[in-house]
Amino acid sequence: MTVKREIAKDVEREELKRLLRVLRALGGLSRRELAKITGLPLGLITRFEQGETFPNQQDLETIARAVRVSADLVSEEIPAVLRAWQDGDDKGEGVASLRELDQASREIANEVARVLARVGSILALYAFSEEKEPRPGVPEHLDQDRREAQDLRARLGLVEARHWVTVVQTAPEFQNWALCELICEESTRAVADSVGRALQLANLAVRIAELAGGEPVWRAGLQSYAWAFVGNVRRVWGNLQGAERAFQKSIELWRIGGEAAGHVLDRAWLLSLESSLRREQRRFGEALTLLDQALAIDCGRRQVSLMLTRSAICEQMGDPEGALGVLQRLSTIVEGEADPRLLFVHRFNLGAALCHLGRAEEAREVVEQVKELALEQDNRIDLVRVGWLEGKLALRLGDSQKAISLLRQVRRDFLAADLTHDADLVTAELSGLLVETGRRPR
């Protein structure tokens, strides 16, 4: 059976209507809540459920991820549920009996990200097949391209960094989409050690994206991806206006090329990066909405990273209890992550939350772990941030003299690293502490 923009004729309209309502009910969501999580218009979801229009494949996948549907639920239970389902109104009549019916499998449903990554498409779970239409200019051999990108990056590393742009502009083999993707990822790691180097990498990725092959629509999507990483580095640097401009450019380009690029590049990561900017701008509602959208479409690759971002938003909103709750749920999961910096960020955020809650003795042990992880990874800026955390801990332990000394050193180190925004935050913290202790700033 073929599925293109609409579900095949054989699938009855009424069955699809019920199916969509079942999916929403499994998540215990109202239409409005589902619209918020998925980013789909509320009116569109209503039209889906009323049978006025059919969802395309991407919309179905988004809804399924949002409500955390598992392979077992879709392939075994949903057909039975459909037969038993009695239409109720949008207030949720009938939902309680549905929950009772599938209670035994709800734990499996929490594995949605991994399940959807394996099956590739929610439609495949419905036992349909899709006739794939060619997408002009979109890469076909993704794994091969990414392997070649590793080799290209190694070759680029033999050249001085100041000549990288020249190499990319003159050697066509370096005008490679997968190299752009790889350089973007490298820029996020570099911000922990050198923001200047991270910005150089992100700007290089933009140039590669501009020169890469393929149709204009695909290149627009690739450029959108690269500009988001430029925005991320600018955010870390404290240049929030520059970060905003970069993200606006990324958003505009995604409107042009997102449909093509979204099949290859990690849209959830872009949403997470933008969420971090909104957090720094103290636009917390937008930050959380973006994060929910990222979690809804993530295929399991960034779940820990996304939840760490949520903990940071809670902390900055003045909700250390909320941050602690997120971090405690992640404690065992993060241990198995391949990226060691995720463990560092988890422990750092945990230490900060405990300090803010006044649980200094618990925080002391965590801060020691953070320090060991920072020394192992040897990222210069991370080590400065550890000093900042040690200063917060010293203050909570009642050693204001040590706290002042640590914060003064952290301020000097941030200024030396040209992180003036972070230096200003430390200055404000230090000034308040000096006023409390009756000491003069210097």
BELLINJO-V400421 format. One record per helix or strand of 3 or more residues. SS is the DSSP state (H for helix, E for strand). FROM is the first residue (numbers start at 0). TO is the last residue. If there is no record, write none. Layout:
ss=SS from=FROM to=TO
ss=SS from=FROM to=TO
This chain:
ss=H from=12 to=25
ss=H from=30 to=37
ss=H from=41 to=48
ss=H from=56 to=66
ss=H from=70 to=83
ss=H from=94 to=100
ss=H from=102 to=108
ss=H from=111 to=118
ss=H from=121 to=124
ss=H from=141 to=155
ss=H from=160 to=169
ss=H from=171 to=173
ss=H from=176 to=189
ss=H from=194 to=210
ss=H from=215 to=236
ss=H from=239 to=260
ss=H from=266 to=279
ss=H from=283 to=296
ss=H from=302 to=315
ss=H from=319 to=334
ss=H from=339 to=355
ss=H from=359 to=376
ss=H from=379 to=395
ss=H from=399 to=415
ss=H from=419 to=436
